[in-house]
Amino acid sequence: MAHWIGKPRYDPKSTTLPLAVSQSSVKKYYDCPRCFWLFFLEGWDHVSTPGYPINIGIDGMAKAEFDTIRKLDLRHRLMADKNWRASNHADIDDWRNPFSGVRALFAKGNIELYGAVDDVWVQPNGKLVVVDFKATCSRSLKPTAEWLFETRPYITRQLAIYKAILKEMGEDVAQNAIIVYYNGESRRASFDGVMNFDSHVIKVNPASGDMTHPDRGTERANNAWVKKIVQEMWNCLNLPAPPAAASDCQFCDRLAVIPVKYP
């Protein structure tokens, strides 16, 4: 079901531009343009899922660990290249802050796309590497780029968005991004209040693998794709009525009975 979350986020007649749109809203549009339109124009959204406090805690500890080596200007053990470092960019704290994040204008300046990166590393050539921390407890995890494209394409899209924003900000961004996956061990004979985690580093170029949507076909998440989909989002927001639902949307069949003024 859906629930009311307050006033609409966009009114074509009165909203001051640019409209701030989070990277998570790109996923909402990609999954279903109708849900995206109703979210911004009517305030309707899907029911929130419970939070993931353990994942958030691991994310925080990972950031603290990399901050330590950042201050010491040392290579972290998970960095394959001995000359890589955690970036000491002057704005790194803002980039990782969810209330500021990385931001850039798209859709001819009408949308300000933003999001908070988990971390940024830097190569010897000065190029910035977008880094994302993930935590899970799964026996099926395969730490390869192919596995990400096949089972977690939303992660590669997220990385592509961060890369595109940083590039629009004028930063020199590497093609590859990094996923640091912390996978909890679940086969120990006893728990004893302790769970150990294996660390896996996945280097991936978001634009190198296919992502498939039943309505959009096969695409690749490069900078041009990010610009294209944000322009689509802007066009969608200015429609007089919600567009058709995605053919595989799990929410629209229930959502449609609530805002009765739309078919």
N, C-alpha and C positions, 0 to 999 in steps of 0.2 A: 504494500500500500504506500501511498504518499502522505506527506503531512505539510501543513502550512508553516513556513519558517519566517514570515514577516513580509515587509513590503518588497515589491519588485526591485531588482538591482539595476534595471535599465528602462528608461522611458525615452523613446526617440524624440519627444518634444521638449524635454526639460533636462536631461542628463548632461552635465558638463563633461566635455571630452578632453583628453582621452579617457575611455572607460578602462578601469583596471580589471584585468582578467587573469586569474591564476592558471598555472600550468595544468592543474587538475581539471579545470574547465575544458581544456582541449580534449581530455579523455572523455568527458561527458558528451561533448559534441561528436567526437569520433564514434562513441558507442551508440548514440541516438540523437539526431538533431532536434526531434520533438521534445525530448526530455530537457535538452539544453535550452530551447526557446522558453519552455514553461518555467524553468528555473529562473531565468533572467527577467522575463517579462511579467510573470505571474507570481513568482515566489514559491512555486511548488518544487519539492525535491523528494528523493527517495528517503526512506527511513534510514537513519544513521545506524551503522553497525557498531558493535561494542569496540572500545579502544583496544590497543595492544600494548599494555604497560611494560611487559617484559621486553618486547622489541624496542620500545622507546628507550628503556633503560640501557639496553645494549648499544643502541645508537649513541646515547650520551656518553657511555664509557669509551666507545671507539673514538669519538671526537676528542675527548679529554686525552686519550693516549696519543693521538696524532698532534694535538696541541703541544704536548710535552716535547716531542721530537722537533716540532716546528720552532719552538723557542731555542732549542739547542742547535738548530740547523744541521740535523743528522738525518741519515737515510733510515727509513723504517724497514724492519725485516721483511715486510710484505712487498716492498718495492723491488721489482725484478732488476731494474737498472741501478747500479751503485751510485749514479750521479743524479738520480731523481731526488726531489725534496718536496716537503709540504710547502705550499706557496705562502710567502710572507707578503702578499700583495697588500697594499695599504687599505683596501676595502674588503679584505677577506672576512672580517667579523660581520660586516653589513651583508655580504653575500650569503652568509649562513644563517642570518637572522630572519625568521619567518615574517616579521613585521616590516622588513625592508627588502631583503633578497636581491637577486639580479633582476633588472628591469630594462625593457627596451620597447620602442614604439613599432607597431606593425599595422597592417591594413591602412596604409596611407596616413598614419598618425592617429587613427581613430581608436586603436586599442593599445593599451600598455600591458604587455604580457610580462608576468613576473613569477618568480618561484625562488625558494631557498635551497641552495645546493648543500649537500652534506660536507663536502670538502673539495679543495682544488689542489692538485699537485702541479709541479713544474718540471719540465724536461730541461736538459742542459742547453738546448737551443732557445729556451725561453718560452716555448709554447705551453699553454695551460691545459691541464688534463682534468676534466670533470670527473668527480668521484662520488659514488653513492654507496652507502652502507645498507646492507640487508641482513636480516636475521630470520632463521627458521629452524625447524627440527624435522628433518625429512630424510628418509633413506633413499629417496629417488633423486636427490639433487645431483646434477651433473655439471661441474664447474667449467662449462664451455660456452662459447658464443652461440654455437648451434642450438644448444639446449635453451638458451635465453630466447632466441628467436622463435623456437617451437612452442615453448611453454609460458614464457613471460614477456611477450612482445610489448606490453605496456611499459616495462622498464626501459627498453631501448627507445621507445617514443619519448619517455621522460628525459632521458639523456640527450636526445636530439634537440629537445626544446631548450634545455639549459645551454647547450652548445650554441644554438642559434641566437639566443638572447645575448650571451657573452660576445658573440661575433658582432652583433648589431651595436653593442656597447663599445666596439673598437678594440676588443682584446684579441690576441693571437691565440687561437684555440687549436689543439691537436685533433687529428681525425679520430683517434681512438679515445674512448672513455674507459673508466675502471669501475667495476662492481666488486666490492669486498663483501663476500657472503660469509656470515658466521652461522655454522650449522651445528646445532646441539646434538650431543651424543645421547642416544636413547637405548643403547644395548648393554649398559653397565648392569652388573648383578645387583647393586644397591644404589640408592639415591643419596642418602646421607646429607640431604639439603644442599647438594652441590651438582651443578650440571656443567660439564666441560663442552667447549665449542671448538670445532675445527675451523680454520680460516682459509677461505678460498678466494683467490684473485682472478677475476675474469676480465680480460682486455677485449673490448668490443668496439667496432665502428658501427654505430647505429644505422648508417646508410648502406651497409654491406649485406643486409639480410632482408628477405621479403616479409611483409606483414599483410595478412589477407582479411578482408571484411566482406561479408556477403553482398553488401550494397555498393561498396567502393572498389571492390576488386583487389588486385595486388599492388602495393605501393612500397616505397622505401623512404625511411625517415631521415631525409637529408635537409639541409637548410632551405632549399626551395620548397620542399613539402611543408615545412613549418610555416613559411610565408603564405603558401597557398591555403592551408587549412584555416589559418587565422583570418584570412580574407573571406573565406567561406563562412566563418563564424560571424563576422561583421555583417555580411549580407543576410544571414539567417536572422540576426537580431532585429533587422529592419523590415522583416516580413510583417504584414498586417495580421496574420494568423499563423499558428504553429505549422511547421512543415510535416510531411508524412513521417511516421515513426520508422525506425530501423526495422527491417524484416525480422530480426532476431531479438528485439527488445523484450526483456522480461518484465518491464514495468508498465508500458503504455496501455496494455489491455486493461489494467486496473486503474491507471491514472486517468484514462479518458472519461471515466464515469464521474469524476470529481469536478473538473472545470466544465460544466455542462454547456457553456456558451460556445464551445468549440466541438465540431464533429469528431 
